[in-house]
């Protein structure tokens, strides 16, 4: 079942490794099928470079396995919580990408220091409270803190991004790491004043309404 979606979610998971956002078996991508409401997610403990479409787990919105040869990701309860709470979200990505995770460790939002950050995210990338790994609690923290954005830092853990599909959530994860790296390196050399809110707003509006062929966003 869901052969096309399994192939896409498999490739998106492999792309996490190719982009340097994950090591080992940490991190995962899922996508919800718009017709059945079922979710395709990475299986637990399988190396990214060994993943095949037929290895993907298919779960329902309660996290029960519908199909797949392996146990689904340990983060499945967190992903399906987000899908239940946010009918507009169809893709979720989780990483421990290193620069963004340093902000998560310090309990600091990623400040808006570049026009790229302003355009793609429209404000600081927020930080959640602590949550126990693998539980719905993580999902609750994501939903409570992500607001109308597409990226959130999970306190002392890593990054969760959301989107209307897995590709958009993946893109948000990539740019979260790029913005975190630039901010971290700039802040090493002293205090940096975040961009003024009106400049951030203007950059965001230019991106949403003036850039490319049609309105787009980091996750929408
Ligand atoms: Zn994690």
Boltz pocket constraint, residues with backbone or C-beta under 6 A from the ligand:
constraints:
  - pocket:
      binder: B
      contacts: [[A, 26], [A, 27], [A, 94], [A, 95], [A, 96], [A, 157], [A, 158]]
      max_distance: 6.0
